[in-house]
């Protein structure tokens, strides 16, 4: 037994490599052989974690290759500073053998810990150390042909733009550990996929990016929308126990295999604070399992199980169920929804976010996916719709930015990273959203321009987003078609109409002198700083000329 380090920082990974002198056919089946570890923290708290079987691989910059080495591993993250003691037990059907006692030291570090729901304002997130976490990011669901290399490039771009959040699928065609090529319960043929996910998580840790890890996508249990049921190892046609997808939730054999897989997932990757959340399903609404009578017992049972397996209590979420299914959402830590083909995302989120927040006031809400018809992307060269959606979600009360799709076919090929994320990450950096009770802003214009206002306001602070009514996908499409009809040299060269001379009135403030900052939403630069007194609780702000959008911070002077 070899500890890979004698000491680690608090919230860093401590890992032990174990060689077992034992006979086994399937090291992934805990009914045949299992490894468990028990750690005792400096406070005396006892923490149990599962071990897992590990095969070593190497990455040469283009592909992953096996090294031929294998071992058992235990991964653990200390949440206290001081000396930890631990003991490891290996069990087979008839015997159990425990190691001697060992120890390691957890040192103080500057890592903030795991992501939690902010106890002060449960519409937002915070770290273990109390610092706020505002997710800025997008879906980055799978790699294409060089997973580690592609994620390195994408995460570098996101990090350089200030992003901090991605959503990753354990998809059958990428980083799932179990599919038709493995059969049920034996992950040996997919250990290279497990290694790839190791590396993706390590890349995220190095860059301070957090992951919503999606455990099941809808196609695996679907016969019509993105159907993959024909290749699913749970399908009886492939030797599994289920004739129909619904059987996955109730069949004892299916339950056993799924719980085995869940144990392995938590054992191997649950150590990481950069797993922000486990997501049970992507868009379960596209499967025959989506009804509350089927889905709610499955969510309840598995949420209880993962709370037992996961000593770090990662957040839990899910997608594809409407807010009305309270029994589905009750065991989960935050809610989310996906929005496509909407004509007006600011108006959509103005209605949808409060609906979710009122239904589940103790849970944050995120927009897990959003977008428009893919053909619109061909002429939206500056990501108008994505920019609008990314800003409008938090400015209507979501706990983070709306998460766009098309990271691989649109955002990266057009190098839109900085355009999409630099401005909003800079604007919200340092904002402690959980420290206030926010409401919709009380705003009006002296003379009504072609602009709308969204945002968050408290008695002494406001975060506002002013967007031109003509800065919209509809105007973009109309102007593009006009350019085509006029045979313009570059039909993608579209200029949005100016909004000039606008004066904004914001009411509902406590008395005092206020600082007003006007921000560029693309670069994250402060364009202008003003000072004003709240007369009868109101401020009047002269806006510079703009033809897209502006963001404003208003704060009382101390």
C-alpha positions as CSV (number, residue, x, y, z in Angstrom):
1,X,0.0,0.0,0.0
2,X,1.5,3.3,-1.1
3,X,0.2,6.8,-0.3
4,X,1.0,9.0,-3.3
5,X,1.7,11.9,-0.9
6,X,2.4,12.1,2.8
7,X,0.7,15.5,3.0
8,X,-1.8,17.4,1.0
9,X,-3.6,20.7,1.3
10,X,-7.1,21.0,2.7
11,X,-9.6,20.2,-0.1
12,X,-6.8,18.6,-2.2
13,X,-6.8,15.0,-3.3
14,X,-5.1,12.4,-1.1
15,X,-4.7,9.1,-3.0
16,X,-3.6,5.6,-1.9
17,X,-2.4,2.9,-4.3
18,X,-3.1,-0.7,-3.1
19,X,-2.0,-4.1,-4.5
20,X,-4.2,-7.0,-3.4
21,X,-3.1,-10.6,-3.3
22,X,-6.5,-11.9,-4.2
23,X,-8.3,-13.9,-6.9
24,X,-11.2,-12.3,-8.7
25,X,-12.9,-12.3,-12.1
26,X,-14.6,-8.9,-12.0
27,X,-12.9,-6.3,-9.8
28,X,-15.8,-3.9,-10.5
29,X,-18.4,-6.1,-8.8
30,X,-18.5,-5.3,-5.0
31,X,-20.4,-8.6,-4.4
32,X,-17.3,-10.4,-5.5
33,X,-14.6,-8.1,-4.1
34,X,-14.6,-4.7,-2.7
35,X,-12.3,-2.2,-1.1
36,X,-13.3,0.3,1.6
37,X,-11.4,2.9,3.6
38,X,-12.2,4.6,6.9
39,X,-10.6,7.9,7.7
40,X,-10.7,9.6,11.1
41,X,-10.4,13.4,10.9
42,X,-8.6,15.5,13.5
43,X,-12.0,16.4,15.0
44,X,-12.7,12.7,15.5
45,X,-15.2,12.5,12.7
46,X,-15.2,9.1,10.9
47,X,-15.5,9.2,7.1
48,X,-16.0,6.1,5.0
49,X,-15.2,6.0,1.3
50,X,-15.2,3.2,-1.3
51,X,-12.1,2.1,-3.2
52,X,-12.0,1.3,-6.9
53,X,-10.1,-0.8,-9.4
54,X,-7.8,1.3,-11.6
55,X,-6.0,0.7,-14.9
56,X,-3.1,3.0,-15.8
57,X,-3.0,4.8,-19.2
58,X,-0.9,7.4,-20.8
59,X,-1.7,10.3,-23.1
60,X,0.6,11.2,-25.9
61,X,-1.1,14.4,-27.1
62,X,-3.4,12.6,-29.5
63,X,-4.5,9.3,-28.1
64,X,-4.8,7.3,-24.9
65,X,-2.8,4.1,-24.5
66,X,-2.8,1.4,-21.8
67,X,0.4,1.0,-19.8
68,X,-0.4,-2.5,-18.6
69,X,-0.3,-1.5,-15.0
70,X,-3.3,-1.8,-12.6
71,X,-4.0,-1.4,-8.9
72,X,-6.7,-0.5,-6.5
73,X,-7.1,3.1,-5.4
74,X,-8.7,5.1,-2.7
75,X,-9.2,8.9,-3.2
76,X,-10.1,11.1,-0.3
77,X,-10.4,14.9,0.2
78,X,-9.6,16.3,3.7
79,X,-12.0,19.0,4.9
80,X,-10.1,19.7,8.1
81,X,-6.5,20.7,8.8
82,X,-4.4,18.3,10.8
83,X,-3.5,14.7,11.0
84,X,-5.9,12.1,9.5
85,X,-5.7,8.4,10.4
86,X,-7.0,5.7,8.0
87,X,-7.4,2.0,7.6
88,X,-8.3,0.1,4.4
89,X,-10.3,-3.1,4.3
90,X,-10.5,-5.6,1.4
91,X,-13.5,-8.0,1.4
92,X,-14.5,-11.0,-0.7
93,X,-17.5,-13.2,-0.4
94,X,-16.0,-15.2,2.5
95,X,-13.2,-13.1,4.0
96,X,-12.3,-9.6,5.0
97,X,-8.8,-8.3,5.7
98,X,-7.9,-4.8,7.2
99,X,-4.6,-3.0,6.9
100,X,-2.5,-1.5,9.6
101,X,-3.3,2.0,10.6
102,X,-1.7,4.8,8.6
103,X,-1.8,8.6,8.7
104,X,-1.3,11.7,6.5
105,X,-1.4,15.4,7.2
106,X,-3.7,18.0,5.7
107,X,-2.2,21.4,5.5
108,X,-4.0,24.7,5.2
109,X,-4.7,25.8,1.6
110,X,-6.3,28.6,-0.2
111,X,-8.9,26.3,-1.9
112,X,-12.5,27.3,-1.1
113,X,-14.0,23.8,-0.8
114,X,-17.1,22.2,-2.2
115,X,-20.0,24.1,-3.7
116,X,-23.1,24.4,-1.5
117,X,-26.4,26.2,-1.5
118,X,-25.8,29.6,0.2
119,X,-27.4,29.4,3.6
120,X,-28.0,33.1,3.7
121,X,-29.9,33.3,0.4
122,X,-30.9,29.9,-1.0
123,X,-31.3,31.2,-4.5
124,X,-27.5,31.3,-4.8
125,X,-24.4,29.1,-4.3
126,X,-21.4,29.5,-2.0
127,X,-18.3,27.5,-1.1
128,X,-17.5,25.7,2.1
129,X,-15.5,28.7,3.2
130,X,-18.5,31.0,2.7
131,X,-17.2,32.8,-0.4
132,X,-19.8,33.1,-3.2
133,X,-19.8,31.0,-6.3
134,X,-21.5,32.4,-9.4
135,X,-21.3,29.9,-12.3
136,X,-20.2,31.4,-15.6
137,X,-20.1,28.9,-18.4
138,X,-21.6,26.6,-21.0
139,X,-22.2,23.0,-21.9
140,X,-19.0,21.1,-22.8
141,X,-20.7,17.8,-22.9
142,X,-18.3,15.5,-24.7
143,X,-15.1,15.4,-26.7
144,X,-14.9,14.6,-30.4
145,X,-11.9,12.6,-31.4
146,X,-9.2,13.7,-29.0
147,X,-11.0,14.2,-25.7
148,X,-8.1,15.3,-23.5
149,X,-6.6,17.6,-26.1
150,X,-10.0,19.1,-26.9
151,X,-10.9,19.7,-23.3
152,X,-7.5,21.3,-22.7
153,X,-8.1,23.8,-25.5
154,X,-11.7,24.5,-24.6
155,X,-11.0,24.9,-20.9
156,X,-8.0,27.1,-21.6
157,X,-10.3,29.4,-23.6
158,X,-13.0,29.4,-21.0
159,X,-10.6,30.1,-18.2
160,X,-8.9,33.0,-20.1
161,X,-12.4,34.5,-20.6
162,X,-13.2,34.3,-16.9
163,X,-15.5,31.3,-17.1
164,X,-15.9,28.9,-14.2
165,X,-18.5,26.3,-15.1
166,X,-19.2,23.5,-17.5
167,X,-21.7,20.6,-18.0
168,X,-20.2,17.3,-18.9
169,X,-22.1,14.1,-20.0
170,X,-21.0,10.6,-19.2
171,X,-22.3,9.9,-22.8
172,X,-22.1,6.4,-24.3
173,X,-20.0,7.7,-27.2
174,X,-17.5,9.4,-24.9
175,X,-16.9,9.2,-21.1
176,X,-19.5,6.6,-20.0
177,X,-17.9,3.6,-18.3
178,X,-20.7,1.1,-19.3
179,X,-22.3,0.5,-22.6
180,X,-23.0,-2.3,-25.2
181,X,-19.2,-2.9,-25.7
182,X,-18.8,-3.6,-21.9
183,X,-22.0,-5.4,-21.0
184,X,-23.3,-4.8,-17.5
185,X,-21.1,-4.5,-14.5
186,X,-17.7,-5.0,-16.0
187,X,-16.0,-1.7,-16.9
188,X,-12.6,-3.0,-18.1
189,X,-13.2,-2.2,-21.8
190,X,-14.0,1.4,-20.8
191,X,-11.2,2.1,-18.4
192,X,-9.6,4.4,-21.1
193,X,-12.8,6.5,-20.8
194,X,-12.5,6.6,-17.0
195,X,-8.9,7.8,-17.5
196,X,-10.1,10.5,-19.9
197,X,-12.6,11.7,-17.3
198,X,-9.8,11.7,-14.7
199,X,-7.9,14.1,-16.9
200,X,-10.9,16.3,-17.7
201,X,-11.5,16.7,-14.0
202,X,-7.8,17.4,-13.3
203,X,-7.9,20.0,-16.1
204,X,-10.9,21.7,-14.5
205,X,-9.3,21.6,-11.1
206,X,-6.1,23.3,-12.4
207,X,-8.2,26.1,-13.9
208,X,-10.8,26.6,-11.1
209,X,-13.6,25.4,-13.3
210,X,-16.5,23.4,-11.8
211,X,-18.5,20.6,-13.4
212,X,-22.1,19.5,-13.5
213,X,-21.6,15.8,-14.3
214,X,-24.5,14.3,-16.1
215,X,-24.8,10.6,-15.3
216,X,-27.5,9.6,-17.8
217,X,-28.6,11.2,-21.1
218,X,-32.1,10.7,-22.4
219,X,-31.1,8.8,-25.5
220,X,-30.0,5.7,-23.6
221,X,-33.6,5.0,-22.6
222,X,-35.3,6.3,-25.7
223,X,-36.6,4.7,-28.8
224,X,-37.6,7.9,-30.7
225,X,-35.7,11.1,-29.8
226,X,-31.9,10.5,-30.2
227,X,-32.7,6.8,-29.7
228,X,-30.0,4.6,-28.1
229,X,-32.1,2.0,-26.4
230,X,-31.1,-0.6,-29.1
231,X,-27.5,-0.4,-28.0
232,X,-28.2,-0.1,-24.2
233,X,-26.7,-3.1,-22.3
234,X,-29.8,-3.0,-20.0
235,X,-31.9,-4.0,-23.1
236,X,-32.7,-7.7,-23.0
237,X,-31.9,-7.8,-26.7
238,X,-28.3,-7.2,-25.6
239,X,-28.4,-9.6,-22.7
240,X,-29.7,-7.2,-20.1
241,X,-32.7,-7.6,-17.8
242,X,-35.1,-5.2,-19.5
243,X,-37.5,-5.5,-22.4
244,X,-38.6,-1.9,-22.2
245,X,-36.8,1.2,-20.8
246,X,-39.2,1.7,-17.9
247,X,-37.9,-1.6,-16.4
248,X,-34.6,0.1,-15.6
249,X,-36.3,1.8,-12.6
250,X,-37.8,-1.3,-10.9
251,X,-36.1,-4.5,-12.1
252,X,-33.9,-5.8,-9.2
253,X,-31.1,-6.9,-11.5
254,X,-31.1,-3.5,-13.3
255,X,-31.1,-1.7,-9.9
256,X,-28.2,-3.8,-8.7
257,X,-26.1,-3.0,-11.8
258,X,-26.9,0.7,-11.7
259,X,-26.1,0.9,-8.0
260,X,-22.8,-0.8,-8.7
261,X,-22.0,1.7,-11.4
262,X,-23.0,4.6,-9.0
263,X,-20.6,3.2,-6.3
264,X,-17.8,3.2,-8.8
265,X,-18.5,6.8,-10.0
266,X,-18.6,8.2,-6.5
267,X,-15.5,6.2,-5.5
268,X,-13.4,7.4,-8.4
269,X,-14.6,11.0,-8.9
270,X,-16.5,12.0,-5.8
271,X,-13.3,13.2,-4.1
272,X,-13.2,16.3,-6.3
273,X,-14.6,19.7,-5.1
274,X,-14.7,20.6,-8.8
275,X,-17.6,18.3,-9.3
276,X,-20.1,21.0,-8.5
277,X,-23.1,18.6,-8.8
278,X,-24.2,15.2,-9.9
279,X,-27.0,15.5,-12.5
280,X,-29.1,12.3,-12.6
281,X,-30.7,12.8,-16.1
282,X,-30.4,15.0,-19.1
283,X,-33.9,15.8,-20.4
284,X,-35.7,12.8,-18.9
285,X,-38.8,14.3,-20.6
286,X,-37.7,12.5,-23.8
287,X,-37.9,9.1,-22.2
288,X,-40.8,6.9,-21.0
289,X,-39.5,7.2,-17.5
290,X,-40.6,10.9,-17.1
291,X,-43.9,10.4,-15.3
292,X,-43.9,11.2,-11.6
293,X,-45.1,7.8,-10.7
294,X,-42.0,6.2,-12.3
295,X,-39.4,8.9,-11.9
296,X,-40.0,10.1,-8.4
297,X,-39.4,6.8,-6.6
298,X,-36.2,6.3,-8.7
299,X,-35.0,9.9,-7.8
300,X,-35.8,9.4,-4.1
301,X,-34.1,6.0,-3.9
302,X,-30.9,7.0,-5.7
303,X,-30.6,10.4,-4.0
304,X,-30.7,8.6,-0.6
305,X,-28.1,6.1,-1.9
306,X,-25.7,8.7,-3.2
307,X,-26.0,10.6,0.1
308,X,-24.7,7.4,1.8
309,X,-21.9,6.8,-0.8
310,X,-20.7,10.4,-1.1
311,X,-19.2,11.7,2.2
312,X,-18.8,15.2,0.6
313,X,-22.5,15.7,0.0
314,X,-22.2,17.0,-3.6
315,X,-25.2,18.9,-4.8
316,X,-27.8,16.9,-6.7
317,X,-29.9,18.1,-9.7
318,X,-31.7,16.8,-12.8
319,X,-33.3,18.1,-16.0
320,X,-36.4,17.5,-18.0
321,X,-39.1,17.6,-15.3
322,X,-41.6,20.5,-15.0
323,X,-41.7,22.5,-11.8
324,X,-45.1,20.9,-11.0
325,X,-43.5,17.5,-10.2
326,X,-42.6,18.4,-6.6
327,X,-41.9,14.9,-5.6
328,X,-39.2,14.6,-8.2
329,X,-37.5,17.9,-7.2
330,X,-37.9,17.6,-3.4
331,X,-34.7,15.4,-2.8
332,X,-32.6,17.6,-5.1
333,X,-30.5,20.6,-4.2
334,X,-31.2,22.9,-7.1
335,X,-33.6,23.1,-10.0
336,X,-32.9,23.7,-13.7
337,X,-34.7,23.9,-17.0
338,X,-33.7,23.9,-20.7
339,X,-35.1,26.5,-23.2
340,X,-35.0,26.3,-27.0
341,X,-36.6,28.2,-29.9
342,X,-38.0,31.0,-27.8
343,X,-38.6,34.4,-29.5
344,X,-37.5,36.5,-26.5
345,X,-35.1,35.0,-23.9
346,X,-35.2,38.1,-21.6
347,X,-39.0,37.9,-21.5
348,X,-38.9,34.1,-21.2
349,X,-36.5,34.2,-18.2
350,X,-38.4,37.1,-16.6
351,X,-41.3,34.7,-16.3
352,X,-39.6,31.3,-15.9
353,X,-37.0,32.1,-13.2
354,X,-39.6,33.5,-10.7
355,X,-41.9,30.6,-11.4
356,X,-39.2,28.1,-10.4
357,X,-38.0,30.3,-7.5
358,X,-41.5,30.6,-6.1
359,X,-42.1,26.8,-6.4
360,X,-38.8,26.0,-4.7
361,X,-37.7,29.0,-2.7
362,X,-35.0,27.0,-0.9
363,X,-33.3,25.9,-4.1
364,X,-31.2,27.9,-6.6
365,X,-32.3,27.8,-10.3
366,X,-30.0,27.4,-13.3
367,X,-30.7,27.5,-17.1
368,X,-28.9,24.2,-18.0
369,X,-29.3,24.6,-21.7
370,X,-30.7,27.2,-24.1
371,X,-30.6,28.2,-27.7
372,X,-32.4,28.8,-30.9
373,X,-32.8,26.9,-34.2
374,X,-29.3,25.9,-35.4
375,X,-29.8,27.5,-38.8
376,X,-29.9,30.9,-37.1
377,X,-26.3,30.4,-36.1
378,X,-25.1,30.5,-39.7
379,X,-25.7,34.3,-39.8
380,X,-25.3,35.2,-36.1
381,X,-21.6,35.7,-36.4
382,X,-21.4,37.8,-33.2
383,X,-23.5,35.4,-31.0
384,X,-26.3,37.9,-30.5
385,X,-28.8,35.4,-29.1
386,X,-26.3,33.6,-26.9
387,X,-25.1,36.9,-25.4
388,X,-28.6,38.0,-24.7
389,X,-29.5,34.6,-23.1
390,X,-26.3,34.5,-21.0
391,X,-27.0,37.9,-19.5
392,X,-30.8,37.7,-19.1
393,X,-30.8,34.6,-16.9
394,X,-28.9,36.0,-13.9
395,X,-30.5,39.4,-14.4
396,X,-33.9,37.8,-13.8
397,X,-32.7,35.9,-10.7
398,X,-31.0,32.7,-11.9
399,X,-28.0,31.6,-9.8
400,X,-25.6,31.7,-12.8
401,X,-25.4,32.5,-16.5
402,X,-27.6,30.6,-18.9
403,X,-25.6,27.7,-20.4
404,X,-25.4,27.6,-24.1
405,X,-25.1,24.5,-26.2
406,X,-22.9,24.3,-29.4
407,X,-19.5,24.7,-27.7
408,X,-17.9,22.5,-30.3
409,X,-19.6,23.5,-33.6
410,X,-20.2,27.3,-32.9
411,X,-18.5,28.8,-29.9
412,X,-15.1,27.4,-30.4
413,X,-14.9,27.4,-34.3
414,X,-15.9,31.1,-34.2
415,X,-13.7,31.9,-31.1
416,X,-16.6,33.5,-29.2
417,X,-15.2,32.7,-25.8
418,X,-14.1,36.1,-24.8
419,X,-17.1,37.8,-26.5
420,X,-19.5,35.6,-24.5
421,X,-17.9,35.3,-21.1
422,X,-15.3,38.1,-20.5
423,X,-17.9,40.8,-19.8
424,X,-20.3,38.9,-17.5
425,X,-17.5,37.2,-15.5
426,X,-15.9,40.6,-14.8
427,X,-19.2,42.2,-13.9
428,X,-20.2,39.6,-11.4
429,X,-16.7,39.0,-10.0
430,X,-16.7,40.0,-6.3
431,X,-20.5,40.3,-6.1
432,X,-21.8,38.5,-3.1
433,X,-25.3,37.8,-4.4
434,X,-26.2,35.6,-1.4
435,X,-25.5,38.4,0.9
436,X,-28.7,40.4,0.0
437,X,-32.4,39.8,-0.5
438,X,-33.0,40.9,-4.1
439,X,-36.1,42.0,-5.8
440,X,-37.0,43.2,-9.3
441,X,-35.7,46.7,-10.0
442,X,-37.9,49.7,-9.8
443,X,-37.0,51.5,-13.0
444,X,-38.4,53.9,-15.6
445,X,-37.1,56.2,-18.3
446,X,-37.6,60.0,-18.4
447,X,-38.6,59.5,-22.0
448,X,-39.2,56.0,-23.1
449,X,-36.5,54.8,-25.6
450,X,-36.4,51.5,-27.5
451,X,-34.8,49.7,-24.5
452,X,-35.7,47.4,-21.7
453,X,-34.3,47.1,-18.1
454,X,-33.8,43.9,-16.2
455,X,-31.9,43.3,-13.0
456,X,-31.6,42.8,-9.3
457,X,-32.1,45.5,-6.6
458,X,-31.9,45.7,-2.8
459,X,-32.4,48.8,-0.6
460,X,-28.8,50.0,-1.2
461,X,-27.6,48.2,-4.3
462,X,-28.6,47.4,-7.9
463,X,-27.3,45.3,-10.7
464,X,-29.0,46.3,-13.9
465,X,-28.9,45.2,-17.6
466,X,-30.3,47.6,-20.2
467,X,-30.8,46.1,-23.6
468,X,-31.9,47.8,-26.8
469,X,-35.2,46.4,-28.2
470,X,-33.5,46.3,-31.6
471,X,-30.6,44.2,-30.4
472,X,-32.4,41.0,-30.9
473,X,-32.4,37.8,-33.1
474,X,-35.5,39.1,-34.9
475,X,-33.7,42.4,-36.0
476,X,-30.6,40.4,-36.8
477,X,-32.5,38.0,-39.1
478,X,-34.5,40.8,-40.8
479,X,-31.3,42.8,-41.4
480,X,-29.5,39.8,-42.7
481,X,-32.3,39.0,-45.2
482,X,-32.4,42.6,-46.3
483,X,-28.6,42.5,-47.0
484,X,-29.1,39.3,-49.0
485,X,-31.8,40.9,-51.1
486,X,-29.7,44.0,-51.6
487,X,-26.7,41.7,-52.6
488,X,-24.5,43.4,-49.9
489,X,-20.8,42.5,-50.2
490,X,-20.9,41.2,-46.7
491,X,-24.5,40.3,-45.6
492,X,-23.2,39.5,-42.1
493,X,-22.2,43.2,-41.6
494,X,-25.2,44.3,-39.5
495,X,-25.4,47.5,-37.6
496,X,-28.0,47.8,-34.9
497,X,-29.8,51.2,-34.4
498,X,-28.5,53.5,-31.7
499,X,-30.2,54.3,-28.5
500,X,-29.2,57.9,-27.5
501,X,-30.1,60.4,-24.9
502,X,-31.7,57.9,-22.6
503,X,-32.1,58.8,-18.9
504,X,-32.9,56.0,-16.5
505,X,-34.7,56.6,-13.1
506,X,-34.1,53.9,-10.4
507,X,-36.4,54.1,-7.3
508,X,-36.7,52.3,-4.1
509,X,-33.3,53.1,-2.5
510,X,-32.5,54.2,1.0
511,X,-31.3,57.7,1.4
512,X,-27.6,58.3,0.7
513,X,-25.0,59.1,-1.9
514,X,-24.5,56.4,-4.6
515,X,-21.8,55.4,-7.0
516,X,-23.0,54.4,-10.5
517,X,-20.8,52.4,-12.8
518,X,-21.7,51.8,-16.4
519,X,-20.1,48.6,-17.9
520,X,-19.4,47.3,-21.4
521,X,-21.0,43.9,-21.4
522,X,-18.5,42.4,-23.9
523,X,-15.2,43.6,-22.5
524,X,-16.0,43.9,-18.8
525,X,-14.7,47.5,-18.8
526,X,-16.2,50.3,-16.8
527,X,-17.3,52.9,-19.4
528,X,-18.3,55.7,-17.0
529,X,-18.6,56.3,-13.3
530,X,-21.1,58.8,-11.8
531,X,-22.1,59.9,-8.3
532,X,-25.6,60.8,-7.3
533,X,-27.8,61.4,-4.3
534,X,-31.0,59.3,-3.8
535,X,-33.7,62.0,-3.7
536,X,-36.9,60.6,-2.3
537,X,-35.2,57.2,-2.9
538,X,-34.6,57.7,-6.6
539,X,-31.5,58.1,-8.8
540,X,-31.4,59.6,-12.3
541,X,-28.7,58.2,-14.6
542,X,-27.7,59.6,-18.0
543,X,-26.9,56.6,-20.2
544,X,-24.2,56.9,-23.0
545,X,-25.3,56.1,-26.6
546,X,-25.4,52.4,-27.2
547,X,-26.8,50.0,-29.8
548,X,-26.6,46.7,-28.0
549,X,-26.7,46.6,-24.2
550,X,-25.1,48.1,-21.1
551,X,-24.8,46.8,-17.5
552,X,-24.9,49.1,-14.5
553,X,-23.8,48.7,-10.9
554,X,-25.3,51.0,-8.3
555,X,-23.9,51.0,-4.7
556,X,-24.4,53.2,-1.7
557,X,-21.2,54.9,-0.6
558,X,-20.0,53.8,2.9
